[in-house]
Amino acid sequence: MINRDVFGNILFIKRFLIWIIGNISYKRFRGINHLIIQGSEIISSLPDTNVLFISNHQTYFADATAMLHVFNASLNGRYNSLKNSSYLNKPKLNIYYVAAKETMNSGIIPKILSYTGAISISRTWRNKNENIDRPVNLDDVGNISKALKNGWLITFPQGTTKPFSPIRKGTAHIIMNNKPIVVPIIIDGFRRSFDKTGLRIKKKGIQQSMRIMDPVKFDYKKDSIETITEKIAASIGQ
């Protein structure tokens, strides 16, 4: 039997791609530029499933890539440090991240990156450069719940790389429906380091930062979707 994740991706291919992409991107966070990490000791204390990471968003791909580095380094005892990339030899394979379907289908590199754990969704408010209004795709909702039941999920609640954009209520619905442990992350410096895609280095010698916060507490009997949305915005500095 060939081992696969819950979305049918072959695990040894997934592991190999994470190793390749991780080694290619490593010096972008520890070398060409430098990532300052705070709070990553919390990572090793989290359960193996139903953890939702929420973060502000600065580039399409570099943000999530950096988180995968930090998570796997922390799980291998490297707290607040990416020293020695051997943590890429045995990565956690049930980490997923939410990404716009149009972004992940935009070229061969995004399609390769998608295999490492992307949950591609159809945005309800925007398609390419046009504002739209379409109903939520129930398959997308099901895939997000499936990812949380199987492991960890990274999402960017603003749904855009523009700073201080409003939080989309979809994340609040994800939290209300799945009741995960919600861990906020605040990042900075990625917009200065990379172009918008996060694939091309824009400037060298930039100090990037990633601060992992304590889980947000919700009262599921009292908190409304609006209250949860407000707590999300506050927790990621938006």
C-alpha positions in Angstrom: 0.0 0.0 0.0 1.2 3.5 -0.8 0.7 5.8 2.1 -1.3 9.0 1.3 -2.6 11.9 3.3 -6.4 12.6 3.6 -6.4 14.4 0.3 -4.8 11.5 -1.6 -1.3 13.0 -1.9 1.4 10.4 -1.8 3.4 10.9 1.4 6.9 10.1 0.2 6.5 12.5 -2.7 5.1 15.1 -0.3 8.1 14.6 2.1 10.5 14.8 -0.8 9.0 18.1 -2.1 9.0 19.6 1.4 12.7 18.6 1.7 13.6 20.1 -1.7 11.6 23.4 -1.2 12.8 23.7 2.4 16.4 23.4 1.4 16.0 25.9 -1.5 14.2 28.4 0.8 16.3 27.9 3.9 18.8 30.7 3.3 16.0 33.1 2.6 15.2 33.0 6.3 18.7 32.2 7.7 21.4 33.7 5.5 20.4 36.1 2.7 17.8 37.5 5.2 17.3 36.6 8.8 14.1 35.5 10.6 13.8 36.5 14.2 11.4 34.0 15.9 9.6 34.4 19.2 7.3 32.1 21.0 7.9 28.9 19.0 8.3 26.8 22.2 4.5 26.6 22.2 4.5 24.5 19.0 5.8 21.3 20.6 3.0 21.4 23.3 0.2 21.5 20.7 -2.0 18.4 20.0 -1.4 16.6 16.7 -4.8 17.6 15.2 -7.4 20.4 15.2 -5.0 23.3 15.5 -5.7 26.4 13.5 -2.9 29.0 13.0 -4.1 32.5 12.0 -1.8 35.2 10.7 -1.5 38.5 8.9 -0.4 38.1 5.3 2.4 39.8 3.4 3.3 37.5 0.4 1.6 34.6 -1.4 4.1 31.9 -0.5 6.9 33.0 1.7 4.7 33.5 4.8 3.5 29.9 4.9 6.9 28.5 3.8 8.6 30.3 6.8 5.9 28.9 9.1 6.6 25.3 7.9 10.3 25.9 8.7 9.5 27.2 12.2 7.0 24.5 13.0 9.3 21.7 12.0 12.3 23.2 13.6 10.4 23.6 16.9 9.1 20.0 16.7 12.7 19.0 16.6 13.7 21.0 19.6 15.0 24.1 17.9 13.0 26.8 19.7 13.1 30.2 18.2 15.9 29.1 15.8 16.3 27.6 12.4 19.9 26.5 13.1 20.8 23.3 11.2 18.2 22.4 8.6 18.2 18.7 9.4 14.7 19.1 10.8 13.6 19.0 7.1 14.6 15.3 7.0 11.5 14.3 9.0 8.8 17.0 8.5 5.4 16.9 10.0 3.3 15.8 7.0 -0.2 16.8 8.3 0.3 20.5 8.1 -2.0 22.2 5.6 -2.6 25.8 4.6 -5.5 27.6 3.0 -4.7 29.3 -0.4 -6.7 30.8 -3.2 -7.4 28.4 -6.0 -6.5 30.9 -8.7 -3.1 31.5 -7.0 -2.3 27.8 -6.8 -3.3 27.2 -10.4 -1.2 30.2 -11.7 1.8 28.3 -12.8 4.0 25.2 -12.4 5.7 26.4 -9.3 2.5 27.1 -7.4 1.1 23.7 -8.5 4.3 22.0 -7.1 3.9 23.9 -3.9 0.3 22.9 -3.7 1.3 19.3 -3.3 3.0 20.1 0.0 -0.3 20.8 1.8 -2.4 23.5 0.1 -6.2 23.5 0.6 -7.2 25.4 -2.5 -10.4 27.4 -2.1 -12.6 29.5 -4.4 -12.7 33.0 -2.9 -16.3 34.3 -2.6 -15.4 38.0 -2.9 -12.8 38.2 -5.6 -11.7 36.4 -8.7 -8.4 37.5 -10.3 -8.7 41.3 -10.3 -12.5 41.5 -10.2 -14.8 41.9 -7.2 -17.5 39.2 -7.2 -20.2 37.8 -5.0 -20.6 34.1 -5.1 -21.8 31.5 -2.6 -19.4 29.5 -0.4 -18.3 26.3 -2.0 -19.4 23.5 0.4 -16.5 21.3 -0.8 -14.1 23.9 0.3 -15.7 24.0 3.8 -15.5 20.2 3.9 -11.9 20.2 3.0 -11.0 22.7 5.7 -12.7 20.6 8.3 -11.0 17.5 7.0 -7.6 19.2 7.3 -8.3 20.2 10.9 -9.5 16.7 11.8 -6.3 15.3 10.3 -3.7 17.9 11.5 -2.8 21.5 11.6 -4.1 24.3 9.3 -2.6 27.7 8.5 -5.0 30.4 7.3 -4.7 34.1 6.6 -8.1 35.6 7.7 -7.7 38.8 5.7 -7.6 36.9 2.4 -5.2 39.4 0.9 -1.7 40.7 1.4 -2.8 44.3 1.9 -2.2 45.4 5.5 -5.1 46.2 7.8 -7.7 44.8 5.4 -10.9 43.6 7.1 -11.0 40.1 8.5 -13.2 37.7 6.4 -15.9 36.1 8.5 -15.2 32.8 6.9 -12.4 32.2 9.4 -14.9 32.9 12.3 -17.2 30.2 10.9 -14.3 27.8 10.6 -13.6 28.4 14.3 -17.2 28.1 15.4 -17.8 24.9 13.4 -14.6 23.1 14.3 -13.6 24.6 17.7 -9.9 24.2 17.2 -7.0 25.5 19.3 -6.4 28.9 17.6 -2.8 30.1 17.6 -2.2 33.6 16.3 1.0 34.5 14.5 2.2 38.0 13.6 4.8 38.4 10.9 6.8 41.4 9.6 9.6 42.1 7.1 8.4 39.7 4.4 6.9 42.5 2.3 10.3 44.2 2.3 12.2 40.9 1.6 10.2 39.5 -1.2 8.0 40.5 -4.1 4.3 40.0 -3.7 4.4 36.3 -4.7 7.1 35.6 -2.1 9.1 33.7 -4.8 11.6 36.4 -5.8 14.0 38.1 -3.3 13.5 41.8 -3.5 16.0 43.0 -1.0 18.8 41.3 0.9 19.8 41.8 4.6 16.3 42.3 5.8 15.4 41.3 9.3 12.1 39.4 9.2 10.1 38.5 12.3 7.6 35.9 13.4 5.9 36.1 16.8 3.8 33.1 17.8 1.2 34.0 20.4 -0.7 32.1 23.1 -3.9 30.5 21.9 -7.0 32.8 21.7 -9.8 31.9 24.0 -13.4 31.8 22.8 -16.7 31.3 24.5 -18.6 29.3 22.0 -21.9 29.7 24.0 -21.7 33.5 24.0 -19.3 34.7 21.3 -21.0 35.7 18.0 -19.4 35.5 14.6 -18.8 39.2 14.9 -17.1 38.8 18.3 -14.9 36.0 17.0 -14.0 38.1 14.0 -13.0 41.0 16.3 -10.8 38.7 18.4 -9.1 37.4 15.3 -8.3 40.9 14.1 -6.9 41.9 17.5 -4.8 38.8 18.0 -2.9 39.3 14.7 -2.5 43.0 15.1 -4.9 43.9 12.3 
